[in-house]
Amino acid sequence: MLQPYGDNFVPVIPVLDEPQHTATQQFCADPTCGCHEEPALIDPVNQQYVDGLLTAEEASRIIQGRQV
């Protein structure tokens, strides 16, 4: 027999396996995060693209937080 709802409730505590923003990975995978619009973070990626170190696709993936 099932117990009443209050006795079956198990709280869920989300745990992040990795920090979302680090010194080496400044863009997270959350599309609503402000890091994807921050000019101070985007400018160095753009400069690497201009210098020929990144393709346009790589730069876009980095800013979207999808580049490994």
N, C-alpha and C positions, 0 to 999 in steps of 0.2 A: 504494500500500500504506500502511496506517495505521501510524503509529509507536506504540510502547508508550505506555500510559496516562500515565506520568510526563512524557513529552515533549509530550503534548497538553494538559496542564493549564494553564489560564490563570486566575490569581487574579482574583477580582472584588472591587473595593474600592468599597463604597457611598459615594456623595457626596450630601450634602444640598444641594439647590438653594437652600433658604431656611433660616434658623435656625428652630428649632421654637418657641422662646419669645422674644418681644421685648417691649419696653416697651409697644408698641401692640397686640400680639397675644399675650396671656398664656396662651391656651389652645391646645394643639396638637391635631392630628387623631388622635393615638394614644389609643385608648380605655382603654389600660392605664396611662397616665401619671397620676401623682398630682395634676397640675394641675386635673383635673376634680373633685377632692374637697377642694381647698384652700379653707377658709372665707375667708381673706384675699383670694383672687381672686374668689370667688363673690359676696361681700357687695357690692362696687361694682356688679356687674351686677344684682343684686337691687334695689339702691337705684334704679338707672335704670329698672327695671321699675315699682317703686312710684311713682316720680316721673312715670310715664307717657311716658318717653322711648323705651321698648322695649315691644314686644308680648311675650306669654308665649312665642310661637314664636321670636322673635328672641333672647330671653334664653337659651332652651334651646339654640338653634343656636350661640350664642357660647360657652356653657360646654362644648358638645360639640366645639368647634373647627371647626365647619362654616360659620360666618357669615363672609362676606367683608367 
